[in-house]
């Protein structure tokens, strides 16, 4: 089908565990390429396909994911002052989109 590529990602870490994720992932398939936003609790993040006319603006994606993660970061810091945001592993974030595509469309992506 296509290859998943992570454009921007972040995860809130607190006490050694991931709490929340935000990421932008492209399903690279030539003219049929698609962009997805992953965000929410790491237990069950939402995966949303962005409109086909979405401009791939990495700076904007970074700003938006920082905004997405701020509430979870503040909540985590209430109990763990060392809570922070770090890059998430591309294969971990891609797995959310891969699962979404398989469940909703029956598609397999690399």
Helices and strands as residue ranges (DSSP letters): E 3-14, E 17-28, G 30-32, E 34-41, E 46-49, H 58-79, E 84-86, H 90-105
